Amino acid sequence: MEKISVGLLGFGTVGTGVVHLLTNEQEKLQQQTGLSVQISKILVKNLEKTRKFDQYEQLLTLDPSEIIDNPEIDIVIEVMGGIEEARRYIHSSLKNKKHVITANKDLMALYGNELLQAAADHGCDLYYEASVGGGIPILRSLTEGLAADRITKMIGIVNGTTNYILSKMSHQSVSYEEVLQEAQALGFAEADPTSDVEGLDAARKMVILSHLAYSIPVTLEDVNVEGITRVAEEDIQYSKKLGFAIKLVGTAEVEDGEIDIRVGPTLLPLNHPLASVDNENNAIYVYGKSVGETMFYGPGAGELPTAIAIVSDLISVVKNLKHGSNGHHLFLPNQKKQCKSADSIESQYFLRLHVKDQPGALSKITGLFNEQEISLLKIIQEPLFKEKLAEVAIITHTTKQLQFEQIYQLLNDLDSVIEVKSYYRVEGMK
Ligand SMILES: NC(=O)c1ccc[n+]([C@@H]2O[C@H](COP(=O)([O-])OP(=O)(O)OC[C@H]3O[C@@H](n4cnc5c(N)ncnc54)[C@H](OP(=O)(O)O)[C@@H]3O)[C@@H](O)[C@H]2O)c1
């Protein structure tokens, strides 16, 4: 039987999962492709590390050229992470006519188009299913299953760490700091969690999804990003009382050819399917003009879920090799980029305010909303006896972003308002 030779750049969490599947699922791979897939070399940083699969010890190397310049290797799987080195190694592999599979969302969000162009120039495949949603086949769903539809909006819970933190804060009434420490101890959050908790990881994934769903070449600079560090327990408790859950969601919406792409803590109605996506799970809710609403749900990371996405990409590459169709499955954004301006962006909003506990305070607030022609969906007021003030939580109806920014300013200036403590967008209402 003909053999396909694979080189791995990286043997960490995901690399180990890939090796596991290539070792234990050989029969399935042969059934799918009619070929046998063998691992030829594995690039690592530290040869002394103990590995789960010690039978591959003789394949380990510290020299990337043993993979990227090796004429015996057909396919390179990049699971080392980082930007510049990975970018260089992928370029060299493509130049050497090797097909590439990567899980690297940081790299694909920043340099995806450049790398896809290089792959096209060299007639090679470049697949990256694992870069968004781990084991959820969302990229394939956008480019194949929903290829005939016009996608109008995507709402994604695409970062497992922040979803874990917000779920725990909601179900166990604990503070952000406490849950973060617990998540770090359990390995759900990195020692430096900045990229996750500041929303950057989710922003990168929304960029990749937007390229595929809309073919619009958005960059990270186009994403309005806010993380979860200022979400207070009180925000979560008031959201619940009003019938909502707070999640870190990415939204990417296109209307009249203009895109609005953002990541931030967002309220979702408790009866919305995304509201019950808890812990480290991911889900992407897709609105298609013809299909209506669909949701893709599953484990967003982890050794085997991520490896499944990579090995499925590997099967695609091998099938393309058999059919001589490599280099024809690349999706480069080809539409003009026009971003929505603040005066055309509309949303519902949640606000939490501290107000003076005195007669007429609430009516002054509702009066201000009336004057500004912003109608309210829900409002609750509760006394904070210890602080001798009251807390008010509001959900507005849909309003223009500019109008909301104005009322936010006016509320802060109102003498009965002590402070607007927080505000977030609300998504997923019919
Ligand atoms: N973990 C997940 O669940 C997940 C999910 C989706 C996507 N991803 C993406 O998958 C990629 C890999 O993630 P991971 O969690 O598997 O990372 P990881 O556990 O840190 O593993 C990285 C591997 O690459 C090797 N490596 C790193 N830099 C290297 C260098 N300069 N030269 C040679 N070898 C190098 C390391 O070698 P040593 O073993 O010798 O240290 C290690 O084997 C990243 O792009 C990540 O964003 C991960």
The ligand as an SDF file (V2000), in Angstrom:
LIG
                    3D

 48 52  0  0  0  0  0  0  0  0999 V2000
   -4.3010   23.1000   23.2810 N   0  0  0  0  0  0  0  0  0  0  0  0
   -5.4510   23.1840   22.6500 C   0  0  0  0  0  0  0  0  0  0  0  0
   -6.4720   22.6720   23.1100 O   0  0  0  0  0  0  0  0  0  0  0  0
   -5.5280   23.9130   21.3250 C   0  0  0  0  0  0  0  0  0  0  0  0
   -6.7800   24.0230   20.6850 C   0  0  0  0  0  0  0  0  0  0  0  0
   -6.8530   24.6380   19.4270 C   0  0  0  0  0  0  0  0  0  0  0  0
   -5.7000   25.1380   18.8470 C   0  0  0  0  0  0  0  0  0  0  0  0
   -4.4930   25.0390   19.5170 N   0  0  0  0  0  0  0  0  0  0  0  0
   -3.2970   25.5740   18.8610 C   0  0  0  0  0  0  0  0  0  0  0  0
   -2.4250   24.4810   18.5940 O   0  0  0  0  0  0  0  0  0  0  0  0
   -1.0750   24.9020   18.6800 C   0  0  0  0  0  0  0  0  0  0  0  0
   -0.3210   24.0140   19.6840 C   0  0  0  0  0  0  0  0  0  0  0  0
   -0.9230   24.1290   20.9620 O   0  0  0  0  0  0  0  0  0  0  0  0
   -0.5200   23.1520   22.1580 P   0  0  0  0  0  0  0  0  0  0  0  0
   -1.4970   23.4150   23.2460 O   0  0  0  0  0  0  0  0  0  0  0  0
   -0.3490   21.7660   21.6810 O   0  0  0  0  0  0  0  0  0  0  0  0
    0.9040   23.7550   22.5690 O   0  0  0  0  0  0  0  0  0  0  0  0
    1.9960   23.1200   23.5410 P   0  0  0  0  0  0  0  0  0  0  0  0
    1.3820   22.0640   24.3820 O   0  0  0  0  0  0  0  0  0  0  0  0
    2.6950   24.2490   24.1840 O   0  0  0  0  0  0  0  0  0  0  0  0
    3.0060   22.3830   22.5260 O   0  0  0  0  0  0  0  0  0  0  0  0
    3.8770   23.0560   21.6810 C   0  0  0  0  0  0  0  0  0  0  0  0
    4.8430   22.0400   21.0840 C   0  0  0  0  0  0  0  0  0  0  0  0
    5.6540   22.6910   20.1250 O   0  0  0  0  0  0  0  0  0  0  0  0
    7.0340   22.5490   20.4710 C   0  0  0  0  0  0  0  0  0  0  0  0
    7.6590   23.8420   20.1730 N   0  0  0  0  0  0  0  0  0  0  0  0
    7.2240   25.0600   20.5460 C   0  0  0  0  0  0  0  0  0  0  0  0
    8.0510   26.0150   20.0690 N   0  0  0  0  0  0  0  0  0  0  0  0
    9.0180   25.3670   19.3960 C   0  0  0  0  0  0  0  0  0  0  0  0
   10.1740   25.7920   18.6930 C   0  0  0  0  0  0  0  0  0  0  0  0
   10.4830   27.0630   18.5940 N   0  0  0  0  0  0  0  0  0  0  0  0
   10.9270   24.8570   18.1070 N   0  0  0  0  0  0  0  0  0  0  0  0
   10.6270   23.5460   18.2150 C   0  0  0  0  0  0  0  0  0  0  0  0
    9.5590   23.0760   18.8660 N   0  0  0  0  0  0  0  0  0  0  0  0
    8.7670   23.9870   19.4460 C   0  0  0  0  0  0  0  0  0  0  0  0
    7.0800   22.1940   21.9520 C   0  0  0  0  0  0  0  0  0  0  0  0
    8.2430   21.4260   22.1860 O   0  0  0  0  0  0  0  0  0  0  0  0
    8.5510   20.7550   23.6330 P   0  0  0  0  0  0  0  0  0  0  0  0
    7.5140   19.6790   23.8240 O   0  0  0  0  0  0  0  0  0  0  0  0
    9.9140   20.1850   23.4940 O   0  0  0  0  0  0  0  0  0  0  0  0
    8.4450   21.8630   24.6250 O   0  0  0  0  0  0  0  0  0  0  0  0
    5.7890   21.4040   22.1070 C   0  0  0  0  0  0  0  0  0  0  0  0
    5.9980   20.0500   21.7690 O   0  0  0  0  0  0  0  0  0  0  0  0
   -1.1270   26.3820   19.0640 C   0  0  0  0  0  0  0  0  0  0  0  0
   -1.0720   27.1570   17.8980 O   0  0  0  0  0  0  0  0  0  0  0  0
   -2.4940   26.5330   19.7150 C   0  0  0  0  0  0  0  0  0  0  0  0
   -3.0170   27.8290   19.6120 O   0  0  0  0  0  0  0  0  0  0  0  0
   -4.3970   24.4370   20.7360 C   0  0  0  0  0  0  0  0  0  0  0  0
  1  2  1  0
  2  3  2  0
  2  4  1  0
  4  5  1  0
  4 48  2  0
  5  6  2  0
  6  7  1  0
  7  8  2  0
  8  9  1  0
  8 48  1  0
  9 10  1  0
  9 46  1  0
 10 11  1  0
 11 12  1  0
 11 44  1  0
 12 13  1  0
 13 14  1  0
 14 15  2  0
 14 16  1  0
 14 17  1  0
 17 18  1  0
 18 19  2  0
 18 20  1  0
 18 21  1  0
 21 22  1  0
 22 23  1  0
 23 24  1  0
 23 42  1  0
 24 25  1  0
 25 26  1  0
 25 36  1  0
 26 27  1  0
 26 35  1  0
 27 28  2  0
 28 29  1  0
 29 30  1  0
 29 35  2  0
 30 31  1  0
 30 32  2  0
 32 33  1  0
 33 34  2  0
 34 35  1  0
 36 37  1  0
 36 42  1  0
 37 38  1  0
 38 39  2  0
 38 40  1  0
 38 41  1  0
 42 43  1  0
 44 45  1  0
 44 46  1  0
 46 47  1  0
M  CHG  2   8   1  16  -1
M  END
$$$$
